[in-house]
Amino acid sequence: MECEKLKDLEKRVSRCGGIDQIESELPRLRKKEVDFDRFQQLIGTELRPLQQMVSRYEGIDKMKFMLDKYKRFMIFNVNEKELETKNGGIEKLEADYNKLNQIKSILEINEEEFIVDKVKGMVDELHKLKGIDETEPAKNRIKKMELQWEK
């Protein structure tokens, strides 16, 4: 079980370019100052209802399609009652769509920082499982890991 977990972790780290690559990218990525507490709070309070909202509309693409369709109908002065949906009408649809795009843009801006944290966590977990001292230079750690793999 632990061996499988270790192999999976090694694969994920290697897909990111290896430990050296990850460590060399961390300082550059960390330069962006982000209020993680505020962002995580926003994710916690906004994302769950957002996921429910998106599933209620059967995905963001369907939501956008419905919004565009209703806007086209409104141009031709269609009776507003005909525009009512089980989800609350065009105003609700438009508000939900705008809220979704706002959260989506925040997620895209901060995606890189969260990926870095996730990768750093994978590297730390890999080090812990392998018993590697993080104060050593990365090249020495890699050599030790290679020796362990050969055994």
Number of C-alpha atoms within 10 A of each C-alpha: 5 8 9 9 12 17 12 13 18 18 12 15 19 13 9 13 11 15 23 14 12 17 16 10 12 15 10 9 14 13 9 11 9 12 9 12 9 10 14 12 11 13 16 11 11 14 16 11 12 18 13 12 19 18 13 13 19 11 13 16 11 13 20 15 11 17 18 14 13 20 14 12 15 14 8 8 8 12 10 12 8 10 16 15 12 7 13 10 16 20 13 13 21 18 11 18 19 12 13 18 13 11 16 13 11 13 14 10 12 16 12 14 19 13 12 17 15 12 20 17 12 18 20 15 15 20 17 12 14 14 12 16 12 11 7 9 10 14 11 12 20 15 11 15 15 11 10 10 8 7 5
